[in-house]
Amino acid sequence: MLAADFSRFVLIPLFVLNMGAMVITLQMKKKIKPEFSGNLNKLFLLENIIGLACSIGLGYIAFFVN
């Protein structure tokens, strides 16, 4: 699979789904009591790591792959 195809069919949809999940998690954190938000904090951290990895991958493909 070419890098452009990989970014088009894997990284971009994963990035968009991840951003949507982050918005939903933030809305859930606002509505839930603080003592029950420990798992949501772990989920939000995981979503941030996935988003960062997608961003780095997209940036690498955009600037360094011909």
C-alpha positions as CSV (number, residue, x, y, z in Angstrom):
1,M,0.0,0.0,0.0
2,L,1.3,3.4,-0.9
3,A,1.8,6.1,1.7
4,A,-0.8,8.3,0.1
5,D,-3.3,5.5,0.1
6,F,-2.5,4.6,3.7
7,S,-3.0,8.2,4.9
8,R,-6.2,8.6,2.9
9,F,-7.9,5.3,3.9
10,V,-6.4,4.7,7.4
11,L,-4.9,7.8,9.1
12,I,-7.5,10.5,8.1
13,P,-10.6,8.5,9.1
14,L,-8.9,7.4,12.3
15,F,-8.0,11.0,13.1
16,V,-11.6,12.2,12.4
17,L,-13.1,9.4,14.6
18,N,-10.6,10.2,17.3
19,M,-11.5,13.9,17.4
20,G,-15.2,12.9,17.6
21,A,-14.5,10.6,20.5
22,M,-12.5,13.3,22.3
23,V,-15.5,15.7,22.0
24,I,-17.9,13.1,23.3
25,T,-15.5,12.3,26.2
26,L,-15.2,15.9,27.1
27,Q,-19.0,16.2,27.2
28,M,-19.2,13.1,29.4
29,K,-16.6,14.5,31.8
30,K,-18.7,17.7,32.2
31,K,-21.8,15.7,33.2
32,I,-20.2,13.1,35.5
33,K,-19.3,13.5,39.1
34,P,-15.6,14.1,39.7
35,E,-15.2,11.0,41.8
36,F,-16.2,8.8,38.9
37,S,-14.0,10.5,36.2
38,G,-10.8,8.5,36.8
39,N,-11.5,6.1,33.9
40,L,-12.5,9.0,31.6
41,N,-9.2,10.6,32.3
42,K,-7.4,7.5,31.2
43,L,-9.6,7.3,28.1
44,F,-8.9,10.9,27.3
45,L,-5.2,10.4,27.6
46,L,-5.4,7.4,25.3
47,E,-7.3,9.4,22.8
48,N,-4.7,12.2,22.9
49,I,-1.9,9.7,22.3
50,I,-3.8,8.2,19.3
51,G,-4.5,11.7,17.9
52,L,-0.8,12.6,18.3
53,A,0.3,9.5,16.5
54,C,-2.1,10.1,13.7
55,S,-1.0,13.8,13.4
56,I,2.7,12.8,13.3
57,G,2.0,10.1,10.7
58,L,0.0,12.5,8.5
59,G,2.7,15.2,8.9
60,Y,5.5,12.8,8.0
61,I,3.6,11.5,4.9
62,A,2.7,15.0,3.8
63,F,6.2,16.5,4.1
64,F,8.7,13.6,3.6
65,V,7.1,11.0,1.3
66,N,7.2,11.7,-2.4
